[in-house]
């Protein structure tokens, strides 16, 4: 009963928000806006009589009638049914009617087992249908997609072979070729990455994070310095941008660093993460920001240079899919300064899945505006670092707000002391040494090293002392034997 009351109160609250929902507008010609859509995870086989233990699919053998029915618009243990996908795309059109461009940050296919009867052809068909829908809703608007770890079958497996047929098929069969310039498709065919001009002295760089991802099973048995030459190419693009006086907006699917919870879960293989972050530091004056998906949470990351100064940041947008961890589906609209080439703010929107299934409330609502929620005058690495400092204060209201928004739903994200440390270390420390130090392990390792050294030293001293004592005993015994021999002889 309590949970129903909570849903009703939340529904009333979101209904109020609906009337104040800010559909973007600006009187300044220098301010533009763009849309981010991520982690749709389209479940084409979703069924209200499906089994959450079987990916909510409509089973060939028939469904278990004893199971409680799933919601028409989805379930927190399921990926997105088509009705939710259509609702999200229509809401995107409502909140961003004429965006300057769209960033589409991967994972369009449901979380399905690698051995499922789900052909790669179907993957391309699902993505093609989404491509067609975006082009129909946003005619003439450039869309920039990147590959997610679930845009393959089997998922989480992508060989690092250059010019893999998968990349060309994705361009041709999923319709992505229509979004790219001719010179952009060459690098995409080589390794799924590209760079393209999106404004005056502003370029967008789309990276293929799956070939660096800790989730990529192929990397467990294949160790390469620079798969498909992407790191070398990325550095070259940043250098070209620097020489030309351009700035770069970077989009990719998988974030840098570590998951907030549970701790010690890295997103990228360590050596690729370290190399990538070093490039972010070196070319920080070139990079506008980085935009990610994959995590299904609402969060951010800050990058520091060797002196501890914040120099770069990235933003993780919530997924449309309500699963893993459970949350309301989300969409995001960014505002950016075209002249200064800076992201200045964003509006986050959500879909109350519970209210939609129980009461038929199928409206999307405004969740928050970044600057208003956290009191920013601008969105920079420095301002996010100040926010993290506020998070570290006891009983921080802003940290409580962050936790609520991190996986926004009617359920609270309970995060005690150990969890709090894990979150704070992850958002501010993307490098392994930084992360370990933040968790207190650097000092712990030093203490262990010192104690181990002392133990070894004491062991050595004991051994030497024992040998000396042994030598002295042998000498005394020898002397006593000689004395006794002389006495017997006499």
LINTA-V720150 format. One record per residue. N is the residue number from 1. PSI is psi in whole degrees, -180 to 180 (NA if undefined). NEAR is the number of other ideal C-beta (glycine too) atoms within 10 Angstrom. Layout:
# LINTA-V720150
n->N psi->PSI near->NEAR
n->N psi->PSI near->NEAR
This chain:
# LINTA-V720150
n->1 psi->-41 near->5
n->2 psi->-40 near->6
n->3 psi->-34 near->10
n->4 psi->-43 near->10
n->5 psi->-39 near->9
n->6 psi->-42 near->13
n->7 psi->-42 near->18
n->8 psi->-46 near->13
n->9 psi->-42 near->11
n->10 psi->-36 near->16
n->11 psi->-42 near->18
n->12 psi->-41 near->11
n->13 psi->-44 near->12
n->14 psi->-28 near->21
n->15 psi->-39 near->14
n->16 psi->-42 near->9
n->17 psi->-33 near->16
n->18 psi->-41 near->13
n->19 psi->-21 near->8
n->20 psi->14 near->8
n->21 psi->120 near->16
n->22 psi->100 near->12
n->23 psi->128 near->11
n->24 psi->136 near->20
n->25 psi->149 near->8
n->26 psi->138 near->10
n->27 psi->-13 near->5
n->28 psi->127 near->10
n->29 psi->-16 near->8
n->30 psi->-16 near->11
n->31 psi->121 near->17
n->32 psi->180 near->19
n->33 psi->155 near->22
n->34 psi->164 near->25
n->35 psi->140 near->24
n->36 psi->128 near->24
n->37 psi->131 near->26
n->38 psi->151 near->30
n->39 psi->57 near->26
n->40 psi->-38 near->28
n->41 psi->65 near->25
n->42 psi->121 near->24
n->43 psi->90 near->27
n->44 psi->-17 near->18
n->45 psi->15 near->19
n->46 psi->141 near->25
n->47 psi->138 near->17
n->48 psi->-17 near->17
n->49 psi->19 near->15
n->50 psi->173 near->23
n->51 psi->124 near->17
n->52 psi->-21 near->14
n->53 psi->-10 near->9
n->54 psi->40 near->15
n->55 psi->20 near->21
n->56 psi->21 near->24
n->57 psi->155 near->20
n->58 psi->111 near->16
n->59 psi->143 near->14
n->60 psi->-35 near->7
n->61 psi->5 near->5
n->62 psi->155 near->8
n->63 psi->155 near->16
n->64 psi->109 near->12
n->65 psi->-15 near->7
n->66 psi->-13 near->5
n->67 psi->144 near->13
n->68 psi->143 near->8
n->69 psi->147 near->13
n->70 psi->162 near->21
n->71 psi->151 near->17
n->72 psi->-37 near->15
n->73 psi->6 near->23
n->74 psi->-175 near->28
n->75 psi->152 near->22
n->76 psi->-11 near->20
n->77 psi->12 near->15
n->78 psi->158 near->26
n->79 psi->179 near->31
n->80 psi->122 near->27
n->81 psi->163 near->25
n->82 psi->-32 near->13
n->83 psi->-34 near->14
n->84 psi->-39 near->28
n->85 psi->-47 near->26
n->86 psi->-40 near->12
n->87 psi->-42 near->21
n->88 psi->-44 near->21
n->89 psi->-37 near->20
n->90 psi->-39 near->14
n->91 psi->-39 near->20
n->92 psi->-40 near->24
n->93 psi->-35 near->16
n->94 psi->-44 near->14
n->95 psi->-26 near->21
n->96 psi->76 near->25
n->97 psi->-40 near->14
n->98 psi->69 near->11
n->99 psi->155 near->22
n->100 psi->-34 near->16
n->101 psi->171 near->19
n->102 psi->133 near->20
n->103 psi->131 near->25
n->104 psi->100 near->25
n->105 psi->38 near->26
n->106 psi->175 near->27
n->107 psi->76 near->27
n->108 psi->-10 near->27
n->109 psi->148 near->24
n->110 psi->159 near->26
n->111 psi->93 near->17
n->112 psi->150 near->20
n->113 psi->148 near->11
n->114 psi->-26 near->12
n->115 psi->11 near->7
n->116 psi->155 near->14
n->117 psi->76 near->9
n->118 psi->95 near->21
n->119 psi->155 near->10
n->120 psi->-31 near->14
n->121 psi->-39 near->11
n->122 psi->-35 near->13
n->123 psi->-49 near->24
n->124 psi->-36 near->21
n->125 psi->-45 near->14
n->126 psi->-46 near->22
n->127 psi->-36 near->23
n->128 psi->-41 near->16
n->129 psi->-39 near->17
n->130 psi->-41 near->21
n->131 psi->-46 near->21
n->132 psi->-40 near->13
n->133 psi->-42 near->14
n->134 psi->-42 near->22
n->135 psi->-34 near->15
n->136 psi->-41 near->10
n->137 psi->-33 near->14
n->138 psi->66 near->20
n->139 psi->133 near->8
n->140 psi->-4 near->6
n->141 psi->128 near->17
n->142 psi->132 near->18
n->143 psi->135 near->21
n->144 psi->105 near->23
n->145 psi->155 near->29
n->146 psi->162 near->29
n->147 psi->133 near->30
n->148 psi->165 near->27
n->149 psi->-11 near->20
n->150 psi->18 near->27
n->151 psi->26 near->24
n->152 psi->163 near->19
n->153 psi->115 near->18
n->154 psi->149 near->15
n->155 psi->162 near->24
n->156 psi->34 near->16
n->157 psi->112 near->16
n->158 psi->110 near->27
n->159 psi->153 near->14
n->160 psi->26 near->21
n->161 psi->125 near->15
n->162 psi->147 near->13
n->163 psi->36 near->12
n->164 psi->136 near->18
n->165 psi->-25 near->9
n->166 psi->-42 near->19
n->167 psi->-43 near->24
n->168 psi->-38 near->15
n->169 psi->-38 near->14
n->170 psi->-42 near->25
n->171 psi->-48 near->19
n->172 psi->-50 near->14
n->173 psi->-25 near->16
n->174 psi->-2 near->21
n->175 psi->11 near->20
n->176 psi->-20 near->23
n->177 psi->-30 near->17
n->178 psi->-20 near->11
n->179 psi->-18 near->22
n->180 psi->151 near->20
n->181 psi->162 near->11
n->182 psi->-43 near->7
n->183 psi->-12 near->10
n->184 psi->-32 near->20
n->185 psi->-24 near->18
n->186 psi->-49 near->11
n->187 psi->-30 near->21
n->188 psi->-41 near->22
n->189 psi->-29 near->20
n->190 psi->-44 near->19
n->191 psi->14 near->23
n->192 psi->21 near->25
n->193 psi->161 near->24
n->194 psi->168 near->27
n->195 psi->139 near->24
n->196 psi->141 near->16
n->197 psi->136 near->12
n->198 psi->1 near->18
n->199 psi->-179 near->17
n->200 psi->114 near->9
n->201 psi->37 near->13
n->202 psi->125 near->16
n->203 psi->154 near->22
n->204 psi->132 near->22
n->205 psi->119 near->22
n->206 psi->123 near->27
n->207 psi->152 near->26
n->208 psi->92 near->27
n->209 psi->-14 near->31
n->210 psi->-31 near->29
n->211 psi->-5 near->27
n->212 psi->-9 near->26
n->213 psi->138 near->25
n->214 psi->-19 near->17
n->215 psi->-13 near->20
n->216 psi->107 near->24
n->217 psi->-27 near->14
n->218 psi->-35 near->16
n->219 psi->-15 near->22
n->220 psi->-23 near->10
n->221 psi->4 near->6
n->222 psi->120 near->12
n->223 psi->106 near->10
n->224 psi->148 near->12
n->225 psi->-40 near->10
n->226 psi->84 near->17
n->227 psi->133 near->24
n->228 psi->25 near->23
n->229 psi->26 near->17
n->230 psi->-40 near->23
n->231 psi->-43 near->20
n->232 psi->-42 near->12
n->233 psi->-41 near->19
n->234 psi->-45 near->22
n->235 psi->-41 near->17
n->236 psi->-42 near->12
n->237 psi->-41 near->22
n->238 psi->-38 near->23
n->239 psi->-40 near->14
n->240 psi->-42 near->14
n->241 psi->-43 near->20
n->242 psi->-45 near->15
n->243 psi->-34 near->9
n->244 psi->-5 near->11
n->245 psi->20 near->8
n->246 psi->166 near->19
n->247 psi->160 near->19
n->248 psi->130 near->23
n->249 psi->124 near->24
n->250 psi->130 near->25
n->251 psi->141 near->24
n->252 psi->170 near->28
n->253 psi->-52 near->29
n->254 psi->130 near->28
n->255 psi->174 near->26
n->256 psi->167 near->24
n->257 psi->-135 near->24
n->258 psi->151 near->27
n->259 psi->145 near->19
n->260 psi->-51 near->24
n->261 psi->140 near->18
n->262 psi->163 near->10
n->263 psi->164 near->16
n->264 psi->19 near->12
n->265 psi->111 near->12
n->266 psi->148 near->18
n->267 psi->-46 near->24
n->268 psi->156 near->26
n->269 psi->139 near->19
n->270 psi->-47 near->11
n->271 psi->-33 near->15
n->272 psi->-40 near->23
n->273 psi->-45 near->23
n->274 psi->-45 near->15
n->275 psi->-46 near->18
n->276 psi->-46 near->23
n->277 psi->-38 near->21
n->278 psi->-36 near->16
n->279 psi->-37 near->17
n->280 psi->-40 near->23
n->281 psi->-47 near->16
n->282 psi->-36 near->16
n->283 psi->32 near->19
n->284 psi->-31 near->17
n->285 psi->-14 near->9
n->286 psi->-32 near->24
n->287 psi->125 near->24
n->288 psi->-60 near->19
n->289 psi->179 near->21
n->290 psi->141 near->24
n->291 psi->130 near->27
n->292 psi->169 near->26
n->293 psi->-131 near->28
n->294 psi->-44 near->26
n->295 psi->-20 near->23
n->296 psi->23 near->24
n->297 psi->169 near->22
n->298 psi->106 near->23
n->299 psi->-170 near->21
n->300 psi->169 near->21
n->301 psi->144 near->25
n->302 psi->138 near->22
n->303 psi->132 near->26
n->304 psi->153 near->19
n->305 psi->-173 near->15
n->306 psi->-18 near->8
n->307 psi->-1 near->6
n->308 psi->7 near->8
n->309 psi->135 near->13
n->310 psi->127 near->19
n->311 psi->-17 near->21
n->312 psi->161 near->26
n->313 psi->166 near->23
n->314 psi->156 near->24
n->315 psi->135 near->21
n->316 psi->122 near->24
n->317 psi->145 near->26
n->318 psi->156 near->29
n->319 psi->157 near->28
n->320 psi->-40 near->29
n->321 psi->135 near->29
n->322 psi->1 near->28
n->323 psi->162 near->24
n->324 psi->87 near->18
n->325 psi->157 near->16
n->326 psi->132 near->16
n->327 psi->163 near->24
n->328 psi->138 near->25
n->329 psi->145 near->30
n->330 psi->155 near->28
n->331 psi->155 near->25
n->332 psi->139 near->24
n->333 psi->124 near->22
n->334 psi->144 near->26
n->335 psi->138 near->21
n->336 psi->152 near->23
n->337 psi->112 near->16
n->338 psi->-36 near->17
n->339 psi->-46 near->13
n->340 psi->-15 near->12
n->341 psi->56 near->18
n->342 psi->140 near->15
n->343 psi->125 near->20
n->344 psi->-22 near->19
n->345 psi->173 near->19
n->346 psi->156 near->22
n->347 psi->133 near->23
n->348 psi->137 near->19
n->349 psi->154 near->25
n->350 psi->164 near->23
n->351 psi->118 near->25
n->352 psi->93 near->26
n->353 psi->-40 near->22
n->354 psi->-47 near->23
n->355 psi->-35 near->23
n->356 psi->-45 near->23
n->357 psi->-37 near->19
n->358 psi->-39 near->14
n->359 psi->0 near->12
n->360 psi->17 near->9
n->361 psi->99 near->18
n->362 psi->19 near->17
n->363 psi->148 near->16
n->364 psi->148 near->24
n->365 psi->156 near->22
n->366 psi->127 near->19
n->367 psi->-56 near->22
n->368 psi->162 near->19
n->369 psi->130 near->16
n->370 psi->-49 near->22
n->371 psi->-38 near->17
n->372 psi->-40 near->11
n->373 psi->-41 near->14
n->374 psi->5 near->18
n->375 psi->38 near->11
n->376 psi->146 near->17
n->377 psi->-22 near->8
n->378 psi->161 near->13
n->379 psi->102 near->23
n->380 psi->171 near->19
n->381 psi->-37 near->21
n->382 psi->-43 near->14
n->383 psi->-36 near->18
n->384 psi->-33 near->22
n->385 psi->-40 near->19
n->386 psi->-36 near->14
n->387 psi->-41 near->19
n->388 psi->-38 near->18
n->389 psi->-39 near->11
n->390 psi->-40 near->15
n->391 psi->-34 near->19
n->392 psi->-12 near->12
n->393 psi->146 near->10
n->394 psi->136 near->5
n->395 psi->40 near->6
n->396 psi->119 near->16
n->397 psi->-34 near->9
n->398 psi->-36 near->15
n->399 psi->-38 near->20
n->400 psi->-40 near->14
n->401 psi->-42 near->14
n->402 psi->-45 near->23
n->403 psi->-39 near->20
n->404 psi->-40 near->15
n->405 psi->-22 near->22
n->406 psi->-41 near->20
n->407 psi->70 near->23
n->408 psi->121 near->21
n->409 psi->-171 near->19
n->410 psi->-9 near->17
n->411 psi->143 near->14
n->412 psi->145 near->10
n->413 psi->102 near->21
n->414 psi->124 near->7
n->415 psi->100 near->18
n->416 psi->-168 near->7
n->417 psi->-49 near->7
n->418 psi->-40 near->12
n->419 psi->-44 near->16
n->420 psi->-45 near->17
n->421 psi->-42 near->16
n->422 psi->-43 near->22
n->423 psi->-49 near->23
n->424 psi->-38 near->17
n->425 psi->-37 near->21
n->426 psi->-43 near->25
n->427 psi->-20 near->23
n->428 psi->-3 near->23
n->429 psi->82 near->21
n->430 psi->-17 near->26
n->431 psi->148 near->19
n->432 psi->-46 near->16
n->433 psi->-40 near->11
n->434 psi->-46 near->19
n->435 psi->-46 near->21
n->436 psi->-42 near->17
n->437 psi->-42 near->15
n->438 psi->-39 near->17
n->439 psi->-4 near->20
n->440 psi->7 near->11
n->441 psi->-24 near->15
n->442 psi->-47 near->14
n->443 psi->-40 near->11
n->444 psi->-41 near->11
n->445 psi->-38 near->12
n->446 psi->-44 near->10
n->447 psi->-44 near->10
n->448 psi->-42 near->11
n->449 psi->-44 near->10
n->450 psi->-47 near->10
n->451 psi->-43 near->10
n->452 psi->-41 near->10
n->453 psi->-43 near->10
n->454 psi->-44 near->10
n->455 psi->-43 near->10
n->456 psi->-41 near->10
n->457 psi->-45 near->10
n->458 psi->-38 near->10
n->459 psi->-43 near->10
n->460 psi->-44 near->10
n->461 psi->-44 near->10
n->462 psi->-41 near->10
n->463 psi->-46 near->10
n->464 psi->-44 near->10
n->465 psi->-41 near->10
n->466 psi->-41 near->10
n->467 psi->-40 near->10
n->468 psi->-46 near->10
n->469 psi->-40 near->10
n->470 psi->-43 near->10
n->471 psi->-41 near->10
n->472 psi->-42 near->10
n->473 psi->-44 near->10
n->474 psi->-39 near->10
n->475 psi->-42 near->10
n->476 psi->-41 near->10
n->477 psi->-39 near->10
n->478 psi->-44 near->10
n->479 psi->-44 near->10
n->480 psi->-38 near->10
n->481 psi->-42 near->10
n->482 psi->-42 near->10
n->483 psi->-45 near->10
n->484 psi->-37 near->10
n->485 psi->-41 near->10
n->486 psi->-41 near->9
n->487 psi->-42 near->8
n->488 psi->-41 near->7
n->489 psi->-41 near->6
n->490 psi->NA near->5
